[in-house]
Amino acid sequence: MKLLDMIKGNLMDVGPERIKRMDAAGIDLQVLSHVQPGVQTLEKDLAISVSKEVNDWLGGIVKEYPTRFAGFAMLPTQSPKDAAAELERTVTKFGFKGALINGHTNGKYLDDKSFSPIFECAQALDVPIYIHPTDPPKEIMDIYYKDFPALMQSWGWQVETGTHLLRIMSAGVFDRYPNLKIIIGHMGELIPYNLQRINKALTLGNWLLAGQSDSSGTQNISVMKKSVYYYMRQNVFITTSGVTDQLAFNCAVAELGIDNIMFSVDDPFGDNFESVEFLNKSDLSKKEKVKLAYRNAERILKLSPETNTTNKSKQPFITHLNSSIFTFKAKAKSKIGRLLLSFLVK
């Protein structure tokens, strides 16, 4: 994948260079996780061993930089019991803030009841599950995207992740686990912008299906008991990750409320400076802007309010000078890149 080749250096670095880029943009803390496809495509035993190895490594990074990085666990969803055990281990041992799952597991989605141990554990620990985009199953890939690969990242990932979340709702997962928290990124994976229609059609459709199932005497199917609106405001949280569109953000705020939205850059896929500028220029009150910037994340992820406490005033002048030069160059590179991209795709 050419995109990964372009950003490989920034993606792999989780030390001083990443922190330098964070400081230049004014970002205090990042929650680290692993990009798709993660371990969801592996066979069970390999997924279990890789998850433990990766989580131990990330736990070491968080321990080394506790005020700059937090972590989401990688879970071997091929074995839900092992995944639940790994979630508990990483939260209790490393202080991880939850887990990130890269979509379906070899075509099996989280609405399947076999994944119950994961949700039981997440609810008991009061930590969220972040559902990250990934490629849809091969059958869907062959129909929609085989001849149009550029559609995958620009459209397919959002549709896939939004559909995954709506499947979880439809299957009654949030009714069985009413305190479960699910996070999705990219300003809600397209859901907020058609939420009124989705709420009416999906909510009523599921209720009608449940009624038909009961009256026919066939085995009851698991359907949602409350509305899509209810779950989106009670159980679902979204991040801005990689989306700096003010109109899209206004829509998300109107539909979900500011308390359900967290600021995120999607670094290194997203531009730190562009995202911070979007935050600063957002049409919010000061109180709402603080919520978006960090208060919501502190509440939802149980982050410590402490950030980078380094007293830079005690550092040598040359450190300040180098930092200023780096920040100036980084900002200039960001602006030039955005201007060029804007010109090319006009």
N, C-alpha and C positions, 0 to 999 in steps of 0.2 A: 504494500500500500504506500503510494508516493507521499501522502500526507504524513504518515508516521515517520518516513525517512527524513522529511523536512524538519520535523520537530523532535527527533529522537533525543538529541542532546538535552533539551529542556525537559522532556518527558522523563528521562531517566534520572536527572539530577534532583536529589532531595536533601541538599545540604546548603552550604554557604552561597552558591551561585543563585539558587532558587530564592533564598532569603533576600539576597541583594535585589533581585527583580521585584520581590514583594515590597521591600522597603522603598524602592524608587517610586512605586505606584501608591504607596500608603496603605498597604494591606498587612494586617497584623498576623493573621492566622489562616492557614489552609487546612481543610479536611482532606486527607490523601486517600485515594482509592485506585483500583486498577481498571484499565480500559477494557472494552469488549474485545474479544469474546470471553475473557476471563477463563474460568475453569468449566464453564457450562457446556462446553463441547467435548470434554474429556470423558474417558470411561471412569467408573466409580472409584476404584482404588487409587488411580493416579490423581484424580481430583481431590481426594482426601489428603494425600501426602503433599501435593503441591500447595493446597490451601494452608496447611499447617506451616510449611516452610515459608511461604510468602508472608503470612501473618506474623510469624516470629520476627522476620526481617523488618516489617513495618513497625512492629512493637518496639524494636530497638531504635528506629528513627524517631518515633514519638518520645521515647525516653530521653534521647539525646537532645531533642529540641522541644521540650514540653510546652513552652509558651508560643511556639510558632506553628507546630503541626499537631493535628489530631488524626485519627484513623477510622476508616470503615473496613470491616472484616471481609475477606473473601470466603465464601461458603461453598462447600461441595454439595450442591443441591441434588446431585444424583442419589445421595443417601440423606434424606431429611433428618434422620436421627443424629447422624454424624454432623450434619450442618448445624443443628440446634446446639449440639455439644460444643462445636467450635465457636459459635456465637457467644455462648456463655463463657467459654474459656477466654476469649479475646476481650470481652467486656470486663470481666472480673480481674484478669491478669494484667492487661495492657491499658485498660481504661478506654477502649474503643467506643465510639459513639453510636454504633449500629453496624449495619452491614450493607454492602452494595452487591446486588445480583444483576448480572448482565442478561436480562430478558429470560427467554424460555430455556429449558434444559433439554437439548436434543428434541425439540418440538413439543415438550410438555410444559404447560403454563402453570403459574402459581395458584390458579383457581382450583387445581386438582386437590382433592382432600388428602392425598398422600403427603402434601407439604405442611400439614397441620402442625407437626412438631416445631417447625421453624417459627410459625406465627405464635404458637403457645409460648415459646421461649422469648421472643421479641416483646410480647405483651407483658410477660412476667418481669422482664428486665427493664421495661419501659424505654426501649430504644427503637428507633425507626429502621425500616427496610427501604433502601433506595433502589428503585428499579431503573436500571440504565439501559439505553437503547442498544440493540444488537440487530443483526440481520434476521429477517424472518425465516421460517423453515424453507427448505429447498423447493418445495412445491409452490410456495408463494413467490419465491425468488424467480423461478423459471417462468411463471406467468406474467409477473409485473415488471421485473427489473433486469432480466437477463440481457435484453437488447437495449436497455437504457440504464446503464450502471450509475450514471450521475444522479439519477432519481433517488438512489438509495439514501445517501446522506442528507440530501436536501428535503426529502419528503418521507421516504420509507421508514427511517428510524423513528420519526415522530409518530407516524401512524401506527407502527408496530407497538411502541411503548404505550401510547394512549389506549389502544385496543386491549393491551395486556391489563392495564388498570381497570378498564370497564368490565373485563371478564371477571376480575377479582370481585368487583362490586356485585355483578349479576349473580355470581355463585353464592352470595350470602356470606362471604368471608368476614366482612366487617360486622355482621350480625353475630357470628360465632365468637369474634374477638373484637368487642366494641371499643377497646382502648388501643387497638393496633394502629400504628402510625406508618403510613407509606409516603415516601418522597419521590417525586418525579421532577425532572429538570426541564431546561429549555422553555421556560415560561409556561409550563403546563402541558407540553407535548400536544398542542393544538386544541386541547379540550375546552379551555375557557372561551374560545371564540365561537363556539357553537353550543354552549352549555345549555341554553334555554331549550333548544330542540332536543338535545341528547337527554336532558332531564325528563321532558314530557314523554318522548317516545320510548326510551329505555325503561323508565320507571313503570309506566303503564303497561308496556309490553311484558315485562317480567311478572307483574301482578296478574295480568290476564293468563299468562302461561301457568302460573301457580293455581289459579282457579280452575282452568281446564284440567290440569293434572288431578286435582282433588275430585272433581265431578265425574271424571271418567273411570275412577277407581284404579288407575295405573299407579305405579310407584311415584311418589312425590319427587319432583326435581328441586334442587336447592336454588332458590331465587332470593333476591334481595327483599328485605322487609320494609326498608325506608327508601327515601328518594335519592337520586344521584346528587342533588343539591346538598342533602344532609351529609352524605359521606365526604363530598368534596370540601366541606367546611369543618367537619368533625374529625376525619381520619386522614385526610390527604393534605400534604404540604408541597409547594412547588418552589423551585429555585429559578433565578433569572439566567442561570448558566449559559453564557454565549449569546444571549439575546439582549440587544440594546435598543430595541424599538419602543419608543415612548407610547405610541398608540396601542401596541400590543400589551404593554405593561398597564396602561390605564384600564384596558378591558379586563385583565387578570385581577386587578385591584377591585374593580366594580363587581366582578362575579364572585370572588373568593374572599375578599377583605385583606387588608394589609397584614393582619396577624398570621396569615397562612403562606406568606411569601418570604423567602430568604435570598439575600444577595449572594451571587456566585459568579465567578469569572469563567470557569471551565478551562483554567490554565493547564497546559500551554496551548490548547486549541483556540481559546479565546484570548483577546488582548487585554492585559491588565489595565492599561491606561484608558482604553475605550470604555471598559466596564465601570471604572471608577468615575470617569467623567459623566457617564450615564446616571450613575447614582447621585452625583452632586447636582446634576441639572434636572433631576426628576421632579415632577410637579407634585410635591408632597410637603406637608408641614414639617417643621423641625422634629417633632415627636415621631411622626410616621417615618421620616428618613432614618432616624436612629433605630427604629424597629427593623426596618429593612436591612440596614447596614450590619447590625450585630445582635440586637436584643432578641429578635425572634430565634436566631440560631442558638443563642445562649439558653433560651427556654426549651426549644425543641430537642436540641442535641445535648443539653446539659453541659454546655461549655463553661469553663471558668471565665469570669469577667476579666481575669488578668490576661494581659497580652505581652508584648515585648517590653520588658522593664529595663532594658539596657540604658544606662545613663550616658548618652552620647556626648554630653558636655565634658565628660572626663577623658574622652578619647583625643589622641593627637590631632592637630589641625589638618595634617595631611590626609587623615581618614575622612574628614568632612569634605575636603577638596576633591578627593577621588570619588566619593559618593555623589557629590554634586555633578561632576563630569559624567559619571555613569548615568545619573538620572536624566541629565540634559540630552545625552546621546540616545537613551532609551525612548524618551518622549518624542524626540525628533524622528526617530525611526518609526515609531508607532504612527505618528501623524502622516508622514510621507507614505507609509504603506496603506493607510486608510484612504488617503486622497487618490492614490494610484488605483486602488481597487474600486473606489466609487466611480472614477472616470472610465474604467474598463467595462463595468457592468451597467452603465447608464442605459 
